[in-house]
């Protein structure tokens, strides 16, 4: 377990910095503290103080100086002191929810910058150099050692099976977790239990905005699109546009913007970043980003590149981050690695990390979030793989038709026979699958009772009337 830094040691650092009006470099601080004080330890403590808002950074490289934050005692421009911020985070952690992710020194620097008031952050536009500096399979946002750790962590029991096997095996749980967590990062107020009821039973939560319900159902469809047919799990423009079409359905002010590269300028709330605006330029850059991503061999590097450059480009009018989060799962699906569900990711950490990409073109804080989130996801899935019953893919694909046929037979008062099923066979069922579909419907009737009839849109009284008309079941 990592050692907790005593508060008095942090206070001593702040006092040293406060005593130097012109600021202190890390070398000067190291000399004052003595040779016994390791540089890496000092860097971590300075980064922590920056993240807490107690000190600020000025300059770059050898000219970097640390200064006492004059606002830290009276509260920052947003009205919260460093003590209040720490108290809030401790309260959230005590309630069982992570307040933030474990942050590197570089990530803490980014956090300190992007949490300043907007008027203290310099406006920036899209920088092509950020993309040009990346060379697939030569540049790496994730160091080799870190990628090796992630591979070991995410290796699934299905790693020698056909692509997509692991994701399909845990699909029922992934649908709920990823739909809920990704929507939660967008401010959706559905609970995980509400999400489960919506996905499993089609039961919308009371008192929730219809758009929140739509957002979760859109995630479900997009995830099924990737998982149920491995051919869809590809890093190409067609797949990414399709993901946008699923995820933005019913949520765009302009319905024509669904599944289409944007044709107007957009702004990002809370940020000083202004994305590129020319439609022709966007089309070109989108193609370049997708081709570069497709060339990346390592699945973790590929996933992270998509999480960085899709939102940075903002190719769609809205829903860009949602597209990037599902797109990041494509390499994991293809390589039978543990998927990335974003379960329990603190919203503020993710927002700060994206602001770091937008405004500074720095990925370290997003990398911290990515690694933390992936470890959390692996805890959810790899360890429990053996306890999960693999889903029936045929049933998942045709569950809407299944529900319609069962409800139609019950409401007509007919007996549950093969003939009754085949007389109502939906046109969407291929001829070669009709016998399998009929057997599945009849199997569902054997397990039908008032508690699960809601899955098929049936009320308990409707089922009771049908059961009474059919008479007692044979022993």
N, C-alpha and C positions, 0 to 999 in steps of 0.2 A: 504494500500500500504506500503511495507517495507520501513523503513527509509534508505536513502542513506548516507553512511559513508562519512563525509567531507574529502577531500584530505589531509587537514592539520593534521587531527588526525592520518591518516596513516603515514604521513611524520614524525610525532613525535615519533611514534613507531619505525620507521626505524632508527631515530637518537639515540634513547635509545640503540637499538641493536648494532649500529655501535660503540658506545662508550665502548662496552665490547668486546675486541678482543677474549676472550675465549668463547663468546656466552652467552646468557641468557636463563634460563628456564622460563616457563610460570609463575611459582610461583614468581621468582625474578621480572619479569615484572609487575606482579600484585601488589607486594609490592611497587615498584617504582611509579606506577600509583595511588595507594591509594585504600582503601577498597571499594570506591564507584564504582570502575570499575568492572562490573560483569565478571566472568570467561568465561561464554558462549559468551558474546560479544567480549571479548579479543580473544577467540579461532577463532571466525569467521573472525576477522580482520587479525589475523596472517595467517589464511588459504588463505585469499584474497591476502595478500602480497606474500605468497609462490607461488600462482597461477600466480601472475603478474611477478614473477621472481626477486622481489626486495630483498627477503631474502631466506635463505636455511635452511633445517632441518638436524641436525646430531644427532645420537643416537636414542634410543628407550625408552619408558616408562619414569621413573623418570630421566633418563639420557638424555632426549631430550633437545637439545639446539638450539636456533635460532641464525643464523649468518647473517650478511649483505652480500649480493651477490656482490662480487667485480666486476662482469661483467655487473651488471644491469645498470650502468651509461654509459658504453662504448658500450653496445650492447652485446648480448650473443654470443655463438659460432656460431650460425646460422646467426649472423649479424643484429639482431633486438633488440633494447633496450626495456625495459619495457614500456616506454612512447609510442614507436612505436606500440607495441603490443596492448596497450589500444586504441590508435588512430585508428588502423585498425578495432578493434572490434566495436568501436563506429561508424565508417563509414559504416560497414556492417549493423548494427542495423538501422542506419538512412536510409539505402536503403530499409528497410522493411523486411530484412532477419535476423533471430536470429543468432548472432555470436557464441553463446555457450548456453548450458542449465544452468538453475539455479543449482548451485553446493553446496553440503554440505561441511563442513570443511574437512571431510575425503576424499571426492571426490576431493577437491582442492589439498590436499596433493598428491594424486595419479597423478593428472594432472601435478603438479610441477615435480614429479619424471620422468614421461614418456616423458616429453617434453625436458629433458636434451639430449645433444648429445649422440649417441650410446656408445661412448667410456667411458662415465661416468656411464653406466648402466651395472650391472654384468650379464654375460651370465647365462642363466638358462635352464634346461631341464624339461620334463614333470614330475610333482610331483604327485605320486599316493595318497599321504597323503591328498591332496586337495580334492580329491573325497571321500576318506575314512572317512574324518571328517564330511561328510554330511550324515545325517540319515533321510530319508523321513518321513515327518509328525512329526518329533521331532526337527530337525534343520530347521531354517528358515532364508533365505537370506532377506526376506521381513518381517519386524516386524508385529505382529498381528494388531496393530492399523493402520498401513499403508495399509495392505490388506483389512481391513474393509472400509477404505476410497476409495480404488480402486473399491471394489464391488459396493459401492454406486454410484460412478462415472460412472461405465460401465454398470449398469443395464439398459436393453433395454426394449422398449414396448413389445417385443416378448418373455419376460423371462418365460412365462407359456406355450409357444408353443413348438412343437417338435424341437429337436436339429438341429441347422443349419438354422432355419427360418430367424433369423435376418440377418445373413450374406448373405443369398439368396436374401432377400428383398433389400439390398443395393449393390448387386453384381456388377451392371454396374459401379457404382462409385468406389467400392473397387478395381475392376480390374485395373482401371486407376491409382488411388492413390498409391496403394501398389506396382504395377509394376514400376511406375515412381520413387517413393521414395526409394525403395530397390535398384533399379538400380543406382540411383543417389549416394547412399552411396558407390557404387563400382566405382565411377568416370564417370558413363555414362552421356553424355552431352545432351541427349534428354531433351527438355523442357516438362512441363506437357501437354501443348497444342499439341506438336508433338506426345506425347504418346497417347493422346486421339484420334488423327487422325489415328494412327497406329492400335490401338485396335478396334476402332469403324468401321473404313473404310478400314483397311488394307493398308493405305497409308504411306509408309516409308518417313521419312524426308530427304530432299535433303542435300547432303554434309556430311552425317553421315556415320561412319564406319558400314559395314554390321554386325559386331559383336555386336555393340550397339543395332541395330534393333533386332537381334537374342536374346539378353539378355532380352529385354522387352517382346517379344513374348513368351519366355520360362517362364517368370513370369506369364503371362496370363494363360498359360496352367496349370501350377502348382496350381494356385489359383482356377481355375475351377475344377481341380481334387479334391481339398479338399471340395469345397463348393457345387458343383452340386450333389454329392453323399455323404451323411453324413456318410456312412459306411467307407469312406476313411479317415475321420477325426479322426484318432486314433494315440495314441502315442505308436508306435511299430516299430520294425526294418524295416518291409516291407514298411510302409508308408514313413519313412525317406529316405530309399533307392530310393523309387519311386520319391520323391520330388527332390532328387539329379539328377535322370535320366532326369526329365523334365527341371530342371534349368540349367543343364550343357550340354544339347543337342546342338551339333554343336560348342561348346566352348572349348572343351578339346583337347590338343595337341595329346593325345592318345585316340581315340574313344572308345577303350575297357575300359577306366577308367570311362566312363559314367555309373552311377548307380552301382558302385563297390567300396568296401573298398580299400583304396590305398595299393599299394605293393612296394612303394619306399619312401625314406626319402624326406621331404619337408622343405623348409625354409619360414619364414614370412618376407616379405619386411619391412624394417624399425624397426624390432624388434630384440632383443637379445635372444628371446625364440626359443628353438629347440624342436619341437614336437617328440613324440615317433615314432620309425621307423619300428620295427619288425611287419610284416603283421599279424602273429598269435596273437601277443599281442594286436594289434589294433582291431582285430575281437573280442577278449575277452572283451576288455575295452568298445568297442562300445555296446556290449550286456549288460554290467553292467550299463552303463550310461542310456540306453533306459529303462531297467527294473526299475532302480531307479526313473526315470522321471515318468514312468507309475504308480508308487505307490503313487505319491504325490496327495493328495486329493484337495488342494486348486488350482483353475485354474491359479491364478496370480503367485503363487509360482512355479507351474509347468512350466508355460511359461518362467519365469525368469531363472529357472534351465536349461532349454534347451538353452537359449541364452548364458548362461555362459559355460556349459560343452561341448556342441557340437563343438563350435569353438576352445575351449581349447584343446580338443582331436585331432582335425583336422583329422577325419576319412576318408575323401576323398582327392584326390589330389588337388582339388580346389573347390570353390563354397560353402565352409563350412558355412560361415556367412550367405549367402543367404538361405541355408537350415534352419539354426537356426531361421532366422526371420520369415519364413513361418511356421515352426514347432511351434513357439511360439503362432501362431494364432489358433492352433488346440484346446486347451482348451477353447478359447473364442468362437469358432464355436460351440463346443459341449454344452457349457453352455449358449448359446444365449447372450453372453456379447458383448459389443462393440469391434470390431476387432482392432488390432494394425497395423496401416498403415505406421508408421514411417514418416508421412508427415512432412516436414519442419525440420527434425532432422539435426542439423549441422554435416556435415561429420567429422570435426575435433574432435568434442566431442565424437562421436561414436568410431573413431579410437583410441583416447586416452583411452577411457573406456575399449576397448578390450585389449590394451597394458597393462593396469593395471591388467587385469585377467591373461594374458599370463605371465607377468614378475614378478608380485607381489602376484598373487593369491588373489587379493583383488577385491571385487565386488561393493564397494560403489559408484564409479563413474559411472559404468554401471547401477547401481540402479537409480542414479540421471537421467541418460538418459532415462531409461525405464519409470520412473514415469512421466517425462516431456513429453515424446512421447505419453504415453497413455492419458494424459490429453488433449493433442493436438488432438489426434484421436477422443476422445469423443466429443470434440467441433465440429468436422467435421460431425459426424454421428448421435449421439443420438438426438441432438437438431433439426436436419432436417429430422428425420425419417418420420414424418407425411407428408412431402412435396414430398416424393419420390414415384414414381409409381413402385410397385413390378414387377420385370422382369418376363417375360414368360419363365419358365425353359425349357419347351418343345422346344420353339423357339431357345433358347440359345444352347441347345444340338444338334439341327439339322440345325443350321443356314448356315453351309457350303453347305449342301445338298439343302437347300432352295434357296441359291444364284445360285447354278448350274442349278436347274430346271427352275428358272425364266429366267436366261440368255439363256438357250437352247431354250425356247419357243419364246423369242423375236428374237433371231438370225435366227430361222427357219421361222419366219413370221407367226406362228400359232396363232389362237385365244386362249385367256386365258380361257380354259374350263376344267371341271373336267376330261374329257377324255384325254385332252392334258397332264395334270399333271400326271395322272395314267399311261399313256404310257411311261412316263419318271421316274417312281417312283424308287428312289435309293434303292439298295439292303440293305443298312444299316437301312432302316426304317422298323420296325417290322410290320407284317401284321395287328396286332390289332391297329396300329397307322396310317395306310394309309389314312383313311378318315379324321382324324384330320390334318394330314400333307397337304392333298389336300385343305382343307378349309383354312389353313394358307397361302398357296401359292396364292390362289384366293383373299384372303383378302389383301395380299401385292400388287397385281396387281391393286386393286382399289385405292391405295394410291401412285402408282408409277408415278414419274414425273422426269424431267431432273435433278433437284437438288439432288434427293436421289438415282438415278439410279446407281451411283458409288458404292453403297453398294453391288451391285450384279455384279460388274465388267463390267458394261455396259457404253459405251460412249454416250454422249448426242445425237450424230447423229444416232447411232444405235436405240436408243429409239424413236427418231423422225420418222425414217423410218418405224418402226413397228406401231407406233400410226397412221401414215398416211394410212398405208395398212389396218388397222382395221376400219378406218372411225370414225366419231364422236361418243362419248359415248352417250348412251341413257339417256334422262333426267329422 
